[in-house]
Amino acid sequence: MWLLIILLLTSCSTKIEVIPNIACKEISVAVRGEVKEDKKIVLPCESTFNDLLSVIELTDSADVSMFHLDMPLFDGDIIEIPKYHSERVSINNGSKEELMTLKGIGEKTAEAIIDYRNKYGLFTNIDDLKNVKGIGEKKFENIKDNISL
């Protein structure tokens, strides 16, 4: 959904007004990769990745752990569902030794990941790993393709 933002400047203040695109009734999203059938899906405006999951059939080897379920979809999006690679390390089940095989993850950071999941429960999205002390954006970018839930 596109939003029209109108910026009104007056001598006293600035006012921002957001006007939703009322004309949007549906969006078209292409989905391919680890799905039973590559195709275009028509969804209502303001649909999310979770909405898309409810209308497609994934293969047994599909890995959707990289996607946030609340990720908004937009008209014209192309969603590529990757294949699960067994060489990925599970951030929910990986041992300290397995976590330490990831580039830049040493003993202390591996222990911090385990402590975090023991305290807060299993990760629901790989992006949540950035909440662990010692894992910033740069380290996350270096390992995100080698981890799974």
C-alpha positions as CSV (number, residue, x, y, z in Angstrom):
1,M,0.0,0.0,0.0
2,W,1.4,3.4,-1.0
3,L,0.8,6.4,1.3
4,L,0.6,9.9,0.1
5,I,2.3,12.2,2.5
6,I,1.4,15.9,2.4
7,L,3.7,18.3,4.1
8,L,2.0,21.6,5.0
9,L,4.3,24.5,6.0
10,T,2.9,27.5,7.7
11,S,4.6,30.4,9.4
12,C,4.0,28.8,12.8
13,S,4.4,25.1,12.4
14,T,4.8,22.1,10.2
15,K,2.0,19.7,9.8
16,I,2.4,16.2,8.2
17,E,-0.8,14.5,7.0
18,V,-0.8,10.9,5.9
19,I,-3.5,9.9,3.4
20,P,-3.8,6.1,2.6
21,N,-4.1,5.0,-1.0
22,I,-7.8,4.2,-1.0
23,A,-7.7,2.9,-4.6
24,C,-5.6,-0.2,-3.6
25,K,-7.8,-3.2,-3.4
26,E,-5.4,-6.0,-4.1
27,I,-1.7,-6.7,-4.9
28,S,0.0,-9.3,-7.1
29,V,3.0,-11.1,-5.6
30,A,5.1,-13.7,-7.5
31,V,6.3,-16.6,-5.4
32,R,9.0,-19.1,-6.6
33,G,11.7,-21.4,-5.3
34,E,10.8,-24.1,-2.8
35,V,7.1,-24.0,-3.5
36,K,5.0,-26.8,-5.2
37,E,4.3,-24.3,-8.0
38,D,5.9,-21.0,-9.1
39,K,3.0,-18.6,-9.6
40,K,1.6,-15.2,-9.1
41,I,-0.8,-14.8,-6.2
42,V,-3.4,-12.0,-5.8
43,L,-3.8,-10.9,-2.2
44,P,-5.7,-8.0,-0.5
45,C,-3.8,-4.8,0.1
46,E,-1.8,-4.7,3.4
47,S,-1.2,-8.5,3.2
48,T,1.8,-10.0,5.0
49,F,4.2,-12.9,4.5
50,N,2.0,-14.9,6.8
51,D,-1.0,-14.3,4.6
52,L,1.0,-15.5,1.6
53,L,2.0,-18.7,3.5
54,S,-1.7,-19.5,4.0
55,V,-2.3,-19.7,0.2
56,I,0.8,-21.4,-1.1
57,E,2.1,-24.9,-0.7
58,L,5.8,-25.2,0.3
59,T,8.1,-28.1,-0.5
60,D,9.5,-30.3,2.3
61,S,12.9,-28.6,1.9
62,A,11.6,-25.0,2.1
63,D,13.2,-22.7,4.6
64,V,11.1,-19.7,5.6
65,S,13.1,-18.9,8.7
66,M,14.6,-15.8,7.0
67,F,11.2,-14.2,6.7
68,H,9.4,-12.3,9.4
69,L,5.7,-13.4,9.4
70,D,4.5,-9.8,9.7
71,M,6.6,-8.6,6.8
72,P,4.3,-6.4,4.6
73,L,4.0,-7.4,0.9
74,F,3.7,-4.9,-1.9
75,D,2.3,-5.1,-5.4
76,G,4.9,-6.5,-7.7
77,D,7.0,-8.3,-5.0
78,I,8.9,-11.4,-6.0
79,I,9.3,-13.8,-3.1
80,E,12.0,-16.4,-3.5
81,I,11.6,-19.2,-0.9
82,P,15.1,-20.7,-0.3
83,K,15.9,-24.4,0.2
84,Y,16.8,-25.5,3.7
85,H,20.5,-26.3,3.9
86,S,21.4,-28.9,6.5
87,E,24.8,-27.2,7.0
88,R,23.1,-24.3,8.7
89,V,23.4,-24.1,12.4
90,S,20.2,-23.9,14.4
91,I,20.1,-21.0,16.8
92,N,17.4,-22.7,18.7
93,N,19.0,-26.1,19.0
94,G,22.7,-25.7,18.3
95,S,25.2,-26.6,20.9
96,K,28.0,-24.2,22.0
97,E,30.4,-26.1,19.7
98,E,28.1,-25.9,16.7
99,L,27.4,-22.2,17.3
100,M,31.2,-21.6,17.5
101,T,31.6,-22.9,13.9
102,L,29.9,-19.7,12.7
103,K,32.3,-17.0,11.5
104,G,32.9,-14.5,14.3
105,I,31.1,-16.5,17.0
106,G,33.5,-17.4,19.9
107,E,32.9,-19.2,23.1
108,K,31.4,-16.2,25.0
109,T,29.0,-15.2,22.2
110,A,27.9,-18.9,21.8
111,E,27.2,-19.0,25.5
112,A,25.3,-15.7,25.3
113,I,23.1,-17.2,22.5
114,I,22.3,-20.2,24.7
115,D,21.7,-18.1,27.8
116,Y,19.4,-15.8,25.8
117,R,17.3,-18.7,24.5
118,N,17.2,-20.3,28.0
119,K,16.0,-17.0,29.5
120,Y,13.6,-15.8,26.8
121,G,12.6,-19.1,25.0
122,L,13.2,-20.2,21.4
123,F,13.9,-17.6,18.7
124,T,10.9,-17.0,16.4
125,N,12.9,-15.2,13.7
126,I,16.6,-15.2,12.9
127,D,16.6,-11.4,13.2
128,D,15.9,-11.8,16.9
129,L,19.5,-13.0,17.2
130,K,20.5,-9.3,17.1
131,N,19.0,-9.0,20.6
132,V,21.8,-11.2,22.0
133,K,24.7,-9.2,23.6
134,G,27.7,-9.4,21.3
135,I,25.7,-9.7,18.0
136,G,25.4,-6.5,16.1
137,E,24.3,-5.8,12.6
138,K,27.7,-6.6,11.1
139,K,28.2,-9.9,12.8
140,F,24.6,-10.8,12.0
141,E,25.1,-10.1,8.3
142,N,28.2,-12.3,8.3
143,I,26.3,-15.3,9.7
144,K,22.7,-15.0,8.6
145,D,23.1,-17.2,5.6
146,N,24.5,-20.0,7.8
147,I,21.9,-20.1,10.5
148,S,18.3,-21.4,10.8
149,L,15.8,-21.5,13.6
